Amino acid sequence: MTTRPIRHSIPPEILALSHERDQLRRRGQYARADELKQQLEEAGYAVKDNPRGAHLVILPSVDIDDKTYRLTRLVPSRLDEKATRDFSIIILATNTQDQTRRCIESVLRHAGDADLEILLVDNASQDGLDLWADASRYNEPRLRLVRPSRRLGTAEAYNLALKQSLGRDIVLLSSHIELTGDIFTPLASTLSDPDVGITGAQGWVTADLRHFEESEEQEVEVIDLQCLAFRRSRLKETGLFDEHYRYPHYMDIDFNFAMRDLGLETCVTSDLPLKRHEEIEETYYSDDERSRLSKRNFYRFLNKWGERDDLLLYDEEDEDEEDDDEEGEE
């Protein structure tokens, strides 16, 4: 795989403004220095102060459907607008052109009568995915592009697409998934039950909120990110993904429990026609960094939900009672 380097330079006028601010701070003129800091931030630069002077970090901009937003936080939410599509399919990709093409083409091939849009979040890919996506849009109006100028954390990247989604139902689909048939009719059927918050292809259960196991049961506690669907209207109650999850591990689990906290069920939609290809290994992070980020996400999840046994299908007391019943029968 070939990649194209991305180089950013800071304009001279911005560097001059930062230098002027450094001089003001050295003279103790902090009020005026704070005004310049605000100007720098509004221009798209984060200011990191250190004893030798400020360090400027270019904040990411984002292009959505050919419209540029100077800062990601300026992207407007359309969640208060009425849904105009049946489905919003959200696919996040970074340097996975081949598998992402296969995923998107399979969605379009099996869309049938479903009125859908596909929001491809190209999270600063450098492998030509952008060129393929631009060419595809000429013949496929259902494909929408969300393109940050530099790589964002997983939750923040997904949230850009969620805020722009216009489908009644939202389906998050991992790029290594290939549809082999219609998944939309069965997913919509499951979500038509007002007691269901989340559905999808693969479910997980836990007895202690620390260890999760795959489950073959229909009702579970977690649907994973490979194929995860919910009603767009639920986002007004749960909120968006927690953007402290810059790495995907536990982000989907956190969102599942936010939905369960509303008293809603988490259910597998069985036998969805899809194929799971081998996922391309993440190369952006080293093994040590992946381990560190996963551990940090785990502790964040525990801090939020670790004491919420009431959200489990079965807690330890239920299991103890079942064991007592079985011993009594013997």
VENZI-V251494 format. One record per backbone hydrogen bond with DSSP energy under -1.0 kcal/mol. CO is the residue of the C=O (numbers start at 0). NH is the residue of the N-H. If there is no record, write none. Layout:
CO&NH ; CO&NH
This chain:
10&14 ; 11&15 ; 12&16 ; 13&17 ; 14&18 ; 15&19 ; 16&20 ; 17&21 ; 18&22 ; 19&23 ; 20&24 ; 21&25 ; 22&26 ; 23&28 ; 24&27 ; 27&29 ; 28&32 ; 29&33 ; 30&34 ; 31&35 ; 32&36 ; 33&37 ; 34&38 ; 35&39 ; 36&40 ; 37&41 ; 38&42 ; 39&44 ; 40&43 ; 43&58 ; 45&56 ; 47&54 ; 49&52 ; 54&47 ; 56&45 ; 59&71 ; 60&148 ; 61&68 ; 62&146 ; 63&66 ; 66&63 ; 68&61 ; 70&73 ; 71&74 ; 77&80 ; 84&167 ; 85&168 ; 86&116 ; 87&170 ; 88&118 ; 89&172 ; 90&120 ; 92&122 ; 95&99 ; 96&100 ; 97&101 ; 98&102 ; 99&103 ; 100&104 ; 101&105 ; 102&106 ; 103&107 ; 104&108 ; 105&109 ; 110&113 ; 114&85 ; 114&86 ; 116&88 ; 117&143 ; 118&90 ; 119&145 ; 120&92 ; 120&122 ; 121&123 ; 125&3 ; 127&131 ; 128&132 ; 129&133 ; 130&134 ; 131&135 ; 132&136 ; 135&138 ; 135&139 ; 139&142 ; 141&117 ; 143&119 ; 144&64 ; 145&121 ; 146&62 ; 152&156 ; 153&157 ; 154&158 ; 155&159 ; 156&160 ; 157&161 ; 158&162 ; 162&77 ; 165&83 ; 165&84 ; 167&231 ; 168&87 ; 169&229 ; 170&89 ; 171&227 ; 173&176 ; 175&276 ; 177&274 ; 182&186 ; 183&187 ; 184&188 ; 185&189 ; 186&190 ; 187&191 ; 189&192 ; 192&195 ; 194&264 ; 197&266 ; 198&228 ; 199&268 ; 201&223 ; 202&214 ; 203&220 ; 203&221 ; 204&212 ; 212&204 ; 217&267 ; 221&203 ; 225&173 ; 226&200 ; 227&171 ; 228&198 ; 229&169 ; 230&233 ; 231&234 ; 232&235 ; 233&236 ; 233&237 ; 234&238 ; 241&244 ; 243&245 ; 244&154 ; 245&153 ; 247&250 ; 249&253 ; 250&254 ; 251&255 ; 252&256 ; 253&257 ; 254&258 ; 255&259 ; 256&260 ; 258&261 ; 258&263 ; 259&262 ; 264&196 ; 264&197 ; 265&219 ; 271&273 ; 272&179 ; 274&177 ; 285&289 ; 286&290 ; 287&291 ; 288&292 ; 289&293 ; 290&294 ; 291&295 ; 292&296 ; 293&297 ; 294&298 ; 295&299 ; 296&300 ; 297&301 ; 298&302 ; 299&303 ; 300&304 ; 301&305 ; 304&307 ; 306&308 ; 307&310 ; 308&311 ; 314&318 ; 315&319 ; 316&320 ; 317&321 ; 318&322 ; 319&323 ; 320&324 ; 321&325 ; 322&326 ; 323&327 ; 324&328 ; 325&329
